[in-house]
Amino acid sequence: MRGITAFGAVAALWLASATTGMTAPALTVLCGVDEAWCDAMKEAYESRSGIEISMTRKSTGDILNLIRAQKAAPTVDVWWGGTGDTHLQAGSENLLEPYQPALERDMLPWAQNFFAMSGGRSVGIYAGALGFAYNADLLRELKLPAPACWKDLADIAYRGRIQSGNPMSSGTAFTTLATLVQLFGEEEAFRFLAALNRNISDYTIAGSAPVKAAARGETLIGISFMHDAVTLKQTGYPLVIVAPCEGTGYEIGAVSIVKGARHLDEAKRFVDFALSPDGQATGAASGQNQVPSNARSTLPLAAPDIAMIKMVDYDFATFGSPQERSRLLARFDAEIMATN
């Protein structure tokens, strides 16, 4: 009977796999960029490599938490996309595998600097400046002034008309928090955040959600990376994109191999493809407008010219450290989120 039972179990497993036609993916990737880019990258890599991969889109903070939770037995091979300070934190917690990419010398200086800062555990794949966008049609309908600066967003005129990401889950929103601290100093930044909080209708899980809501007219103003707003404006939404007058921060989106990856060799090949002109071209092909890190890649025509934007000297080392990130998030949770 035991033999028959064992045979039945094997047959059941075979039948299940034959019925679904599914095989285990040869690579598991967590994706921290827009869903359309995740899909385009999956299709491009599968076409190039001839293998099936699993690609799942998650917010950056959620990816970090998942990789932490799976530290003893990771199911993820590659973390592709999402704000670089979060990758740096994962690296400092020994959650990432060092790797020397084949195309590292082709990277622009900011990407090479980021690679060195990470101790060879993460490499930059794109850059993008932070800002906000408002719905021009809704602004006209409400007869409100057009915001041009961060401090403008605290005006009572915008009460309940702004959305921002939640820095507990969103890498974009943590970049906003870190940017404001670097622009104004921590105490003034938190006074501003408290005033801004009165105008926030919703803190979203994903950092791109606020500007999508503004595009649809569900809110007036969305705080986000400017390239996300450009992508929406290109499709016809009535968005006006603002580089705040006081200056702003920026992200370096990164790719990293998870320590203990089950498919290490394939993970390395994926990283090399992500850094190649062909891999980076999947961004523009899917309507994205980040600045690619490979010097031989083609810049999307509508990509914001970050050289023309007033930028803070963003301190990735400090704000990518576990201690500083955790401290700022705890203060934000206690002083801002707890009042809602």
N, C-alpha and C positions, 0 to 999 in steps of 0.2 A: 504493500500500500504506500509506503514511504517513497518507493521508486516511482510509482504512478503519480503521486502528488508532486514530486520534484519535476517529473516530465511535464505535468500539466502546467506548473508555474512557468517553466521555460517556454512552453508553447504559447502561453498567454502573453508573455512579454514579446515574443516574436510576432504574434498576431497583432498586438497593439502597435508595434513599430511599423509593421507592414501596412496596417490599415491607415495610419496617419502619414506614412511616407517620410517621417521625420528621423533625422540622425542628430547625434550630439554635435553642436557647433564646434568648429575647430578653433574658435577664438571668441571670448566674451568681452564686450566693450561697453563701458558706461559713457554716455555722451552728455556733455554739458553745454552744447550750443542749441540753436533753434532746431526744432523737429525736422524741418525741411532739409537742413544741412546734414543732420544725422542720417536721414534716409539716403541722401545723395552720396554720402561717404560710404555707407554700407554697400550700396549698389556698385560704386566705383571700385572698391577694394575687392568685392566678390568677383567682379568681372576681371580684374587684373590678376588675382591670385588663384581663381578657380576653386576657392573653398567657401563654405558657408560660415558666416559669423553671426553672433547674437549682438544686436545693438539696441540699447535701452536708454531713452532720454530721461534724465533726472536733474533737479536743481543741484548746484554745486555743493551746498552745505549738506544736502541729503546724501550725495555721493561720498563725501568725507565720512559721514556717520556710518554709512554702510561698510566702507572699507575698514573703518575702525572695528566695527562689530564682527567682521569676518577675519580679523587679523590671524587667528590661529588656523583657519582653514578657508582661505579666500576662494571665491567662485568667480571673481573678476580678474581679467588679465590686463586690461588697458583702461586708463581713465583719459578720455580725449575731450578737450575743451573745458571751459569754465575758468573762473578767475585764478590767476597764478598765485596769489597769496595763499589760497586754500591748498594748492598743490605744495607750496613751500611748507605749510604746516604739516601736511601728511608726510613729507620728506623728513622733517625734523622729528617726527614720531616713529621713524624707521618703518614706514608703511609702503615705501616705494623702492624699486630696484634700480640701482645705478646702471646707466647704459650710455655708451658713446655713439651717437647717431652717425651714420655714414655721411650725411649732408650737413653736419654741424658747421663746417667752414663756410657754407653758402648762406648762413643765417645773417640777418642784419645785426648791427652791434647790440641793440637792446635785447635781442633774443639770445645772443651769445653771453651777454652779461647775466641774464636770467638763468641760463644753464649753469654758469659758474657759481652763482649765488645758491642754486639748489644743490650744489655738491654733485652735479652730474646726474641728478635723479629726475629732473623735469626740464623740458625745453619749450620755449615759446613758439606758438604756431600762428598767432595773430595778435594785433593790438587794436584797441578802440577807446575813444574818449567818452567820459561820462557827461551827461547833460539832462535836459528834459525837453519835452515837446508838448505843445498845446493844440487843441482842435480849433482852427481858425473860425470855422462856421459857428461853433458853439460860443466862442468868445464874443463874436459879433452879435449873436442872438442875445447873450446875457449882458451886453454892453459893459464889459469889464476891461480894465487896462491889460496890456500885454506884458507878461513878466519877462525880465531880461537878466535877472540876477538870482542867486540862491536866496538872498534875504527877502526878495519880493514875494517868495512863496509863503511867507509867514503872514502876509496881508490878510486881514479879515474878509476881504472881498472874495477870497478863494475858499471860504469855510465849507468843508465837505466836498470839495471839487478836485482833490488831488489824490492820486494813488502812488504808492511806493512799494517796493519789495520789502519783505521781512528779512532782516539781516541774519536771523537765526537759521534760515534755510537758503537764502538767496545770496550768491556771490556778488551780484550786482549791487544789492543793498548794503552788503558789508563794505564794498568799495566806496559807496556813498558815505557811510559812517566814517570810514578812515579818511576820506577826502576832506570832509568837513572839519575833522579834528586837526588835520594838517593845515587847512586854510585859516581857521579861526583860533586855534588853540582849543584844548579839550573843554574847558569850562564854558567858553562862549559857544562852542559847537553844541553842547548839550542844552544850553539855554535856547538856542535857535531850534533844535530838534523838539523841544517841549512846545515852542510856539507853532512849529510846523505841524506837530501832532494834532493840534486842534483843527487843522484843515484837511487832514488825511481821512478819507472815507473808508479806505481798505488797505491793509498791508498784505500783499500777495505772496504766495509761496515762490513763484517764479519771477525772476527779475525783469523779464521782457513783458510780463502781463500788464503792467501799468500803462505802457505806451500803446499797447494793443487796445486797451480799454479806451484810451483817449482817441485813438483813430476811429473807433466805432461810435464815439460820442457818448459813451457810458460814463465818462468822467472828463473833466476839462483838461487836466494836466497829468502827464505820466512822467515819473523820474526813471530814467533808463540810460543805457548806452546809446549814443547818438546813431551808431550804425543800424541799430534795430529800428529806430524811427525813420531813417533813410529808406530802409527796405520797405516799410509800410507806405511811405510817401510815394515811392516809385509805382506802387500799385493803384494810386489815385486817391488815397485818403488825404483829407485837408489838414495836414499837420504842419506846424511851424516848429523847426528844430532850433533849440537855444543852447549855445555854449555860454554858461553863466559868466557874468561880467567880472566876478571876483577871481575867476580861474576855476579849474576843475582837475579831477584826477583821471586816471586811465587804468585800463586793465591790460595785462598780458595774458592772453589765453594760452593754456599749456597742454602738453600731452605727457603722460607718465605711465610707466609699467608698474603694476602692483607687485609688491614683494610676495614671493611665493606663487607667482602666476603659474598656472598649470600648463600653459602653452607658451613658454618663454620665447622660443625661437620665432614663433609666428607673431608674438607680441612685438619683437624687435623689428620684424619686417613691416608690421603695421605702422610703427613709429616712423620708420624711414619713408614710407609712402606718405604719411601725414605731413612730413617736412618737404616733400618733393613738390615741384611746380604743378604736376598733375594732381597730386592729392590736395594741394591748397586751392587749385582751380575749382574744386567742388563747391567751395563757398560761394563764389560769384555765380556759378552755374545754378545754384539753388536760391539766388536772390539775396545773398548776404553781402555785407559791405565793410567787413573788417579789413584792416591792413595786414596782408600776409607777411610772414617772417622771412621767407626765402627771398634773397635778393634777385633771383631769376624768375620769381613769380610775377604775374601781371596784376597790377593794382586795379581793383574794380573801379569803373569810371565814376561811380557816385560815392565812393568812399570819402568820408570827411578827411580833409587835409589837416592832420593833427599838428603839422608844423605851423599852422596858422592859428591854432587855438592856445589861449593862455593856460598853461598847465602847471600844476604843482610838481615839485620834485618828489614824486611818490616814493615813499620809503617802504619798499617791498620786504626788506629784511625785518624791519620792526613789526609791520602789520601782518606779516606772514608768520610771525612766531606764535606758538600755541598760547603762551602766557598773555601776550598783549591782545590777541584775538579774543580769548576767553574772558579777559577782564572787561574789555569794551562791550562785548555781548551781554555780560552779566549786568553791567551798568545800564545798558540800553533797555534790557528786560525789566529791571527794577524801577527805572525812572521814567521810561516812556511807555512801554507796553503795559505795565501794571496800572497805568492811569486810565486805560480804555475800558 
